[in-house]
Amino acid sequence: MTYDLEWADLPEPAATARSRYETCTDLEYLCVHAPPCLDEYSTLAASYQFHLNISGMGFCRGGMRRTGMIYQATAQPFPDWHFDGIDDWRSADQSRRDAYNEAERAASAQTVPGLVGIPEFKLTSNGPWLVGTREVEQALDCYQASSPSLRAELERDDLWVAWLDWLRLTVMHGGFTVR
């Protein structure tokens, strides 16, 4: 299992490439664009992504747990699929598909009111999850408030340092998605 993380707000032309790729995959059409949507999106978005295998994410979650950056919570369910199958999805009015996509985006951004940081469930599956700017800021604040000796211990690991650097960048770009 891998975790593919990406800035929520991509700069152009990566944002347009992601939108076009999502449209092609949303309708499950064979991509007829040149260059193919996945190729163009992958190339343009690569600089704004962070990839971890299950072990790497486990390590990062462990450090985040130790420093209070994440909290335990139960994810609320995603919206029910109100389509009779993929053919119904493809033939449905765009407004109906948009309404479902909007409900799914809202579910992917869920947090627990009153709790600080990032809900751990967003970092234990491929979601799709949206970790918002405020969540990342709160997590980084918790990290800064943790003991200097704990921070020094964690910062001896290159993966941890790269993870923190990437989190800091995401604050300026709407947070990040987990897929």
DAWOWO-V134820 format. One record per residue. RES is the residue in one small letter. BURIAL is + if it has 9 or more other ideal C-beta (glycine too) atoms within 8 Angstrom, else -. Layout:
# DAWOWO-V134820
res:RES burial:BURIAL
res:RES burial:BURIAL
This chain:
# DAWOWO-V134820
res:m burial:-
res:t burial:-
res:y burial:+
res:d burial:+
res:l burial:+
res:e burial:+
res:w burial:+
res:a burial:+
res:d burial:-
res:l burial:+
res:p burial:-
res:e burial:-
res:p burial:-
res:a burial:+
res:a burial:+
res:t burial:-
res:a burial:+
res:r burial:+
res:s burial:-
res:r burial:+
res:y burial:+
res:e burial:-
res:t burial:-
res:c burial:+
res:t burial:-
res:d burial:-
res:l burial:-
res:e burial:-
res:y burial:-
res:l burial:-
res:c burial:-
res:v burial:-
res:h burial:+
res:a burial:-
res:p burial:-
res:p burial:-
res:c burial:+
res:l burial:-
res:d burial:-
res:e burial:+
res:y burial:+
res:s burial:-
res:t burial:-
res:l burial:+
res:a burial:+
res:a burial:-
res:s burial:-
res:y burial:+
res:q burial:+
res:f burial:+
res:h burial:-
res:l burial:+
res:n burial:+
res:i burial:+
res:s burial:-
res:g burial:+
res:m burial:+
res:g burial:-
res:f burial:+
res:c burial:+
res:r burial:+
res:g burial:-
res:g burial:+
res:m burial:+
res:r burial:+
res:r burial:+
res:t burial:+
res:g burial:+
res:m burial:+
res:i burial:+
res:y burial:+
res:q burial:-
res:a burial:+
res:t burial:-
res:a burial:-
res:q burial:-
res:p burial:-
res:f burial:-
res:p burial:+
res:d burial:-
res:w burial:-
res:h burial:-
res:f burial:+
res:d burial:-
res:g burial:-
res:i burial:-
res:d burial:-
res:d burial:+
res:w burial:+
res:r burial:-
res:s burial:-
res:a burial:+
res:d burial:-
res:q burial:-
res:s burial:-
res:r burial:-
res:r burial:+
res:d burial:-
res:a burial:-
res:y burial:+
res:n burial:+
res:e burial:-
res:a burial:+
res:e burial:+
res:r burial:+
res:a burial:-
res:a burial:+
res:s burial:+
res:a burial:+
res:q burial:+
res:t burial:-
res:v burial:-
res:p burial:-
res:g burial:-
res:l burial:+
res:v burial:-
res:g burial:+
res:i burial:+
res:p burial:+
res:e burial:+
res:f burial:+
res:k burial:+
res:l burial:+
res:t burial:-
res:s burial:-
res:n burial:-
res:g burial:+
res:p burial:+
res:w burial:+
res:l burial:+
res:v burial:+
res:g burial:+
res:t burial:+
res:r burial:-
res:e burial:+
res:v burial:+
res:e burial:+
res:q burial:+
res:a burial:+
res:l burial:+
res:d burial:+
res:c burial:+
res:y burial:+
res:q burial:-
res:a burial:-
res:s burial:+
res:s burial:-
res:p burial:-
res:s burial:-
res:l burial:+
res:r burial:+
res:a burial:-
res:e burial:-
res:l burial:+
res:e burial:+
res:r burial:-
res:d burial:-
res:d burial:-
res:l burial:+
res:w burial:+
res:v burial:+
res:a burial:+
res:w burial:+
res:l burial:+
res:d burial:-
res:w burial:+
res:l burial:+
res:r burial:-
res:l burial:+
res:t burial:+
res:v burial:+
res:m burial:-
res:h burial:+
res:g burial:+
res:g burial:+
res:f burial:+
res:t burial:+
res:v burial:+
res:r burial:+
